[in-house]
Amino acid sequence: MPLRRVVITAAGAVSPFGAGVDSLWTALTNGQSAVSLRPELLDIQGLACKLGAIIPPEAGMNGRNIPRKTRRSMSPMSYYAVAACQEALNESDLDKDAITGGRLGLALSSTTGSGENMEAFFSEYLHSHDISSIKSMLLFRIMSHTLVTNAAMYFGIAGRILAPSAACASSLQAIGLGYETIAMGLQDMMLCGGAEEFSPMSVASFDVIQAASQAFNNSPTQTPRPFDRARDGIVCAEGAGVILLESLEHAVSRGAPILAEVLGFATMGDPDGMANPTDTALVRCMSQALEQAGLSASDIDYVNAHATGTILGDAAECRAVASLCGSEVPISSLKGHLGHTLAASGVLEMIASLLMIRENRIISTKNLSVIAEDCLGPMHIQSDVERSVCTVLKNSFALGGINASLVIGTTHL
């Protein structure tokens, strides 16, 4: 059976810059940073990183627009995911029958269930060793597939439901699995993406393995610093992103605007790198995505890097990209603007890449002042440039050696 071509027709976003795709793009083009000192981290003993990037209160992501009956099983990350899905669906102009008729599926991911609610559960349980006062709805907020369950219920989506959880590679995996589902003819459309809510537990997780930024608590907007000589780790953030995938035939038949085509996807393990990625595994992942797309490295106009600002991770990605693409392909990371939105990072950065294609503009790596010696090789973008972008390679590399790469483009549309 021949595989169907798959295109992207709509997008929705909630980021530390606010609600909507436009808010994300405006902040990126203005070179803004969303990172700030977080009061909730100040009194945690032993925690070196006191920074984060959160969705501003004025974005209205408190769930009050969601009926209480539905809202009871939701945490903040589900509010964000629903808002991003709603924006994408509004943009898509799909009617209710198309959404609920079974030919639309949903793939949404998060690193874990709600950190806020897990903390509430264990605070009660460990203090009293008694579960009698724990509310039943807490389960639906902390289960690992809380996003996709709540969003499917809210929108009435009856198609294929997927909930990949692979840390920082989660939402790129969700897109890739949605792409494969449509390519195989199992669905006509898939809403794909991920969400994350800011949690002290997430910050602590990176702090414990010495991967969180520690040196910039007094100058928050100066970190994270992907590829930079002074980089010292991750800054955790929150947000949500969703894209609508459709088969090309389905999109054309209903006259949907096409933003780009998904050309290739790969996800694979790195058995030699639980915490530290290895160059060979990263090259293998990117190469397989390009092979599936029928492209060579010279066909890529831009690499949107995973680069989070860690010492080892950034260096390994640079060596891998330079080995595969040489020094002629532009590369940048958006973590300096957004912080690391974890499971949402792949899709939010993919949405930004779609906008770079549309606007023929490459957003630079914020806070990249002096390129570190161990990151030399690729063509680093330190100031935004006007440049034709038709084909993008997007990377998301996760703790535990789970890597994902995805290729999108407009050349054949």
C-alpha positions in Angstrom: 0.0 0.0 0.0 1.5 3.4 -1.0 1.9 5.8 1.9 -0.2 9.0 1.8 1.5 12.4 1.9 0.9 14.3 5.1 0.7 18.1 5.5 0.3 20.6 8.3 -2.8 22.8 8.0 -3.2 24.6 11.4 -1.4 25.3 14.7 -2.2 26.5 18.2 0.1 27.6 21.0 0.3 28.7 24.6 3.8 29.8 25.6 5.5 31.8 28.3 4.9 34.8 26.0 1.1 34.3 26.3 -1.8 32.7 24.4 -1.7 32.2 20.7 0.7 31.6 17.9 1.0 35.3 17.1 2.2 36.1 20.7 4.9 33.5 20.3 6.1 34.8 17.0 6.0 38.5 18.1 8.1 37.7 21.2 10.6 35.7 19.2 11.0 38.3 16.5 11.5 41.0 19.2 14.2 38.9 20.9 12.4 38.7 24.2 13.2 36.4 27.1 10.4 34.8 29.2 12.7 33.7 32.0 12.3 35.2 35.5 13.1 34.6 39.1 10.4 32.3 40.5 9.3 33.0 44.1 8.0 29.4 44.6 11.6 28.2 44.3 13.3 30.5 46.7 12.6 28.5 49.9 13.4 25.1 48.6 16.5 23.9 50.4 19.4 22.6 48.3 17.9 23.9 45.0 20.5 26.0 43.2 18.3 27.1 40.2 15.7 29.7 41.1 14.5 30.5 37.6 11.7 29.5 35.3 9.5 30.7 32.4 5.8 30.6 33.1 2.7 31.5 31.2 1.7 35.1 32.2 -1.6 35.4 34.3 -3.0 37.8 31.7 -3.1 34.9 29.2 -6.2 33.6 31.0 -5.1 30.0 31.3 -7.0 29.4 34.6 -9.6 27.0 33.0 -12.5 29.2 34.0 -13.8 29.1 30.4 -14.1 25.3 30.7 -17.3 23.9 32.2 -16.8 22.8 35.8 -17.9 19.2 35.0 -15.1 18.9 32.5 -12.6 21.0 34.4 -12.7 18.9 37.6 -10.4 16.3 36.0 -8.0 18.8 34.5 -4.8 20.4 35.8 -3.1 23.5 34.4 -1.3 21.5 31.7 -4.7 20.3 30.4 -6.0 23.9 30.3 -3.0 24.8 28.2 -3.5 21.8 25.9 -7.2 22.5 25.4 -6.4 26.1 24.6 -3.8 25.2 22.0 -6.1 22.6 20.4 -8.9 25.1 20.3 -6.8 27.6 18.4 -5.7 25.0 15.9 -9.3 23.8 15.4 -10.5 27.4 15.0 -7.9 28.0 12.4 -8.7 24.8 10.6 -12.4 25.7 10.2 -13.4 22.0 10.8 -17.1 21.5 11.7 -18.3 19.5 14.6 -19.0 16.4 12.6 -15.4 16.4 11.2 -14.0 16.7 14.8 -16.2 14.0 16.4 -16.8 11.7 13.4 -13.9 9.4 14.1 -11.5 10.4 11.2 -9.7 12.9 13.5 -7.3 11.4 16.0 -5.3 13.0 18.9 -1.7 12.5 20.0 -0.8 14.6 23.0 2.2 14.1 25.3 3.6 15.3 28.6 6.7 14.3 30.6 4.5 13.1 33.5 1.1 13.9 34.9 0.5 17.2 36.7 3.4 18.0 39.1 1.2 20.3 41.1 -1.3 17.5 41.8 1.4 14.8 42.4 2.9 17.1 45.0 -0.6 17.5 46.6 -1.1 13.8 46.7 2.2 12.9 48.2 2.1 15.8 50.7 -1.1 14.3 52.1 -0.2 10.6 51.8 3.3 10.9 53.3 2.2 13.2 56.1 -0.7 11.1 57.3 -0.3 7.7 55.5 -4.0 8.1 54.9 -5.8 8.4 51.6 -9.4 8.9 52.9 -9.3 12.6 52.2 -7.8 12.4 48.7 -10.2 13.4 46.0 -10.9 10.9 43.2 -10.3 13.6 40.5 -6.7 13.8 41.6 -6.1 10.5 39.7 -7.2 11.9 36.4 -4.8 14.9 36.8 -1.7 12.9 37.7 -2.0 9.9 35.3 0.5 10.0 32.5 -2.1 10.3 29.7 -4.0 13.1 31.4 -3.6 15.5 28.5 -5.0 13.3 25.7 -7.8 11.9 27.9 -9.1 15.3 29.0 -8.7 16.9 25.5 -10.4 14.0 23.8 -13.3 14.2 26.2 -13.6 18.0 25.9 -13.7 18.1 22.1 -15.5 14.7 21.6 -12.7 13.2 19.6 -13.4 9.5 18.9 -10.5 8.7 16.6 -7.1 7.2 17.4 -5.7 8.4 20.8 -2.0 8.3 21.4 0.0 9.5 24.5 3.7 9.1 24.0 5.8 10.1 27.0 9.5 10.5 26.3 10.6 13.5 28.2 11.9 16.3 26.0 11.2 14.2 22.8 7.6 13.7 23.7 5.7 16.2 21.4 8.0 15.5 18.4 7.2 11.8 18.9 3.5 12.7 19.0 3.8 14.5 15.7 5.8 11.7 14.1 3.3 9.1 15.3 0.5 11.2 14.0 2.3 11.5 10.7 2.7 7.7 10.4 -0.9 7.1 11.4 -2.2 9.3 8.5 0.5 8.1 6.0 -0.8 4.5 6.6 -4.4 5.6 6.0 -5.6 4.9 9.6 -6.9 8.5 10.1 -7.5 11.5 7.8 -6.4 14.0 10.4 -4.4 14.1 13.7 -4.1 16.8 16.3 -0.6 16.4 17.6 1.5 18.1 20.3 2.2 18.3 24.0 2.0 20.4 27.1 3.9 21.1 30.3 3.2 22.9 33.5 5.9 24.5 35.6 6.7 22.5 38.7 9.4 22.8 41.3 9.8 19.0 40.9 10.9 19.5 37.3 13.5 22.1 38.3 14.7 19.8 41.1 15.1 16.9 38.7 17.5 18.8 36.5 19.2 20.4 39.5 19.9 17.0 41.1 21.8 15.8 37.9 23.6 19.2 37.7 21.9 20.1 34.5 20.0 23.2 35.6 21.3 26.8 35.2 22.7 28.1 38.5 24.9 31.1 37.8 22.3 33.6 36.6 19.7 33.8 39.4 20.5 37.6 39.6 20.2 38.1 35.8 17.4 35.7 34.7 17.2 36.9 31.1 20.8 36.0 30.5 20.1 32.3 30.7 19.8 29.7 29.3 22.7 30.2 26.8 22.6 27.5 24.1 26.0 26.9 22.5 27.6 29.7 24.5 30.9 29.6 26.3 29.1 30.6 29.6 26.2 28.1 29.3 25.5 26.3 32.5 22.3 24.4 32.1 18.5 24.3 31.6 15.8 26.7 32.7 12.5 24.9 33.0 9.4 26.4 31.4 5.7 25.7 30.6 3.4 25.8 27.7 1.6 23.9 25.0 1.6 23.5 21.3 -0.6 21.6 18.8 -0.5 21.2 15.0 -3.1 19.7 12.8 -1.9 17.1 10.4 -4.0 15.9 7.4 -3.5 13.7 4.4 -2.7 15.9 1.4 -5.8 14.6 -0.4 -8.0 15.5 2.6 -6.6 19.0 2.9 -6.9 19.7 -0.8 -10.5 18.3 -0.9 -11.7 20.8 1.7 -9.6 23.7 0.5 -7.5 23.9 3.7 -4.4 26.2 3.6 -1.2 24.1 3.7 1.6 25.4 5.9 4.2 22.7 5.1 4.5 19.0 4.4 5.9 16.4 6.8 8.6 14.7 4.8 10.4 12.4 7.2 10.5 11.3 10.8 12.8 9.1 13.0 12.9 8.2 16.6 15.4 5.8 18.2 17.3 4.9 21.2 20.8 5.6 22.3 21.8 2.7 24.5 25.1 4.3 25.4 23.6 7.6 26.7 21.2 7.6 29.7 22.0 11.2 30.6 24.6 12.3 28.0 23.8 12.0 24.3 26.4 10.4 21.9 27.2 11.9 18.6 26.8 8.7 16.6 23.2 8.1 17.9 22.2 11.7 17.0 23.7 11.4 13.5 21.9 8.1 13.1 18.5 9.7 14.0 18.9 12.7 11.8 20.1 10.6 8.9 17.2 8.3 9.1 14.7 11.2 9.1 16.5 12.6 6.0 16.5 9.2 4.3 12.8 8.7 4.8 12.3 12.2 3.4 14.3 11.3 0.3 16.7 14.2 1.0 20.4 14.8 1.6 21.8 17.1 4.3 22.5 19.6 1.5 18.8 20.0 1.0 18.2 21.3 4.5 17.8 25.1 4.8 17.8 25.3 8.6 18.3 23.1 11.6 16.1 23.9 14.6 18.3 22.5 17.4 17.2 20.8 20.6 20.1 22.6 22.4 19.0 23.4 26.0 22.1 25.1 27.3 23.8 22.1 28.9 27.5 21.5 28.5 27.5 18.0 27.1 24.2 18.1 25.2 24.9 21.2 23.2 28.4 20.0 22.3 27.2 16.6 21.2 24.4 18.1 19.0 26.9 20.5 17.4 29.3 17.7 16.6 26.5 15.6 15.1 25.1 18.4 13.0 28.5 19.4 11.7 29.3 15.8 10.9 26.1 15.4 8.9 25.6 18.9 7.4 29.0 20.6 7.5 29.3 24.3 8.2 26.9 25.6 5.5 23.5 24.9 7.1 22.2 27.5 9.6 21.3 26.3 13.1 19.7 28.0 16.1 18.0 27.1 19.4 14.9 28.9 20.8 15.6 27.8 24.4 17.2 31.2 25.2 13.9 32.9 24.5 11.4 30.3 25.9 13.4 28.3 28.4 12.9 24.6 28.1 9.2 23.7 27.9 10.1 20.0 28.1 7.4 17.9 26.5 6.0 21.0 24.7 9.4 22.1 23.4 9.4 20.0 20.2 6.0 21.2 19.0 6.4 24.9 20.0 9.7 25.1 18.3 8.2 23.3 15.2 5.4 26.0 15.1 8.1 28.6 15.2 9.9 26.9 12.4 6.7 26.9 10.3 6.6 30.7 10.8 10.3 31.0 9.8 9.3 29.2 6.6 6.4 31.5 6.0 8.3 34.7 6.8 11.7 33.7 5.3 13.4 34.6 8.5 15.6 32.6 10.8 15.3 33.4 14.5 18.7 33.5 16.2 19.9 31.8 19.4 19.3 34.3 22.2 22.1 34.7 24.7 24.7 33.3 22.3 27.4 35.8 22.8 30.6 33.8 22.4 30.3 30.4 20.7 32.0 27.8 22.9 34.9 26.0 21.4 33.2 22.6 21.8 30.2 24.0 19.8 32.1 25.2 16.8 31.4 23.6 13.4 27.8 24.4 12.4 26.7 27.8 11.1 25.4 29.4 14.2 22.8 32.2 13.8 23.6 34.9 16.4 21.4 37.6 14.9 18.1 37.1 13.1 18.5 36.9 9.3 16.2 37.2 6.3 16.8 34.0 4.4 14.7 31.7 2.3 13.7 28.7 4.3 11.9 25.8 2.5 13.1 22.7 4.4 13.7 22.4 8.1 15.2 19.6 10.2 13.9 19.7 13.8 15.6 17.8 16.6 14.3 16.8 20.1 16.7 14.7 22.2 15.6 13.3 25.6 17.1 12.1 28.8 17.2 8.3 28.7 18.6 8.2 25.2 15.4 8.7 23.3 16.0 10.9 20.2 13.6 12.2 17.6 14.2 14.2 14.3 11.5 15.4 11.9 11.8 17.0 8.5 9.2 19.5 7.1 9.2 21.5 3.9 7.3 23.3 1.2 9.4 22.5 -1.9 7.0 20.0 -3.4 3.7 21.7 -2.5 
